[in-house]
Amino acid sequence: MGTKEDVRSRLNIAEVVGEYVQLTPAGKGRLKGLCPFHKEKSPSFQVDTEQGYFYCFGCKAGGDVFSFVQRTENLSFADALRKLAEKAGVQVEAKYGERSNRDLYDVNAFALEYFREHLSGPALEYLKRRGLTDETIAAFELGFAPEGWDGLLRRARTRGVTERQLLEAGLLIENPENGRIYDRFRGRVMFPIRDHLGRLVGFGGRVLDDSKPKYLNTPETEAFRKGELLYGLDRARTGLKDGAELVVVEGYMDVITMHQHGFTGAVASLGTALTAEHATLLERLGAQKLTMMFDRDEAGLKATLSGLDQVLGAKFRVRATSVPSGKDPADALLAGDDAGIREALRGGLDEVHYRVQAAVEAHGLDTSEGKRRVLMQLLPRMQNLDPLDEGAEQMRAIACEQLGIKPDALMEWIGSKAKRRQLTDTHLAGMSTARGEEDREMALLRQLLVDPSLKAKLDGSMSWRNEAVRKVMLALQGAGDSTDILDLFRGQPEEQLLIRLMFEGRDSGTISREHASAYEQKRAAYASTAVDDIQVSMSIDALRAEVDFLRGQVTAAPPAEQLGLLKQIQELQRAIEAEKRARRAGA
């Protein structure tokens, strides 16, 4: 029997790593390439052929040829050793404890033989009605667990398979009250489940009637961890290195039917959303593109979003779609709608747009509450600030565009530790891109509260965007001082706004009494200048808005009208420059 060192001595680490990573020379005894364990654009992963080790200067992953295979194939050390031993032509002896998984595989193989033998009658008719061919049924090794409490158990006793082995494989159930042991799977079509290496790790069973549960899987065992398994991945993985697309569907029949019709990238999770473990495994296998194809109902939407929440789009190019007919893939293909499946796979929305669309459709954008809920739903995806996560950056840009909020304000909110408490109506309004004119209106009102007599400087032609400002400006016409204005709005919603603006406008800090008079003079002078400056700014904003509107008209106008529009734009631009000069002259 060979040892680990025998296996190591017969293998060249560069050749093993080279099956997963494209390597180029990087100096004496060194090779480099893009790290398979994290996303990067320039190579930070190196292999030292003399020492027999690899190391990534980016994510700090490192080790020997065994640990490399463990990480890339998601294997235990024992399984990695066996895999490399086979490659090296060395036979190794399993140490104590390393046969546990192998025993499970063997016990599952025994059970599969039993289930395959019983595939006849109603079970076979069911599969035929679902459109499966004999070749597909054989290729996916489908079987049937007959009715009865101990059929598999009785067969096991004739083959030397113990009750303990069947219990450990999840094929038997023990009643804790009376100690009775019986078959877990009874009266079900059986779908053998293999891991990405093709090892038989467990089963899924489906009833032929409407009894519950409709599907039943092997429980968690040493070999069967459903959060790490994807049904059909052992078949679909063959095209991943060539950039093939994985299509995540809902059920076993969807996977099988899609493979039968040539859609060989189909896989399914085992009753769970995609997990971080799934994402890690798929990344190691070289997956780049991922499409979620679920029903259009509420459960399908929830499943899609749950999958996207785990995959995060940072590791893959992710899209979400559904069959145009509204059917699940298996039913659509049974009805002959291959074209519908192809259309769905060509179309769909990328992960970012799908999330935004789902959030907007769920909550709407017509109210502050709707916008708040949209932002909160998108927050987990937007808050990743990794520059390599283009999806998060794209989602922030789309959110700003659709919700009409300022990018810098969104980033400030995302970076806030109290973001959930801070997202009030006031804060949401403050993030709005439509606040430019309103902010200046508030600034103007603040100065008028410092000195109401400055209202005489207003030219009277302004139309106020902010309703509260419009009301106060009307009240200012007959008010003598700030106290009069405050009395007019006592107990009304505008009262708190006025108090805040008055405090902001009169914040003298810790000025001493002897300097208070000088401070008041300077503040009044500043307020007077500020009123002029704000009015000029608002005028410039209005002119610029008119220029933007006319520019949009130019491209759609007939050639005969374009010249006139361009002249209007030039006149407006000259007016803007004149306003700027007036501002500088008054400064």
Disulfide bonds with the S-S distance in Angstrom:
none
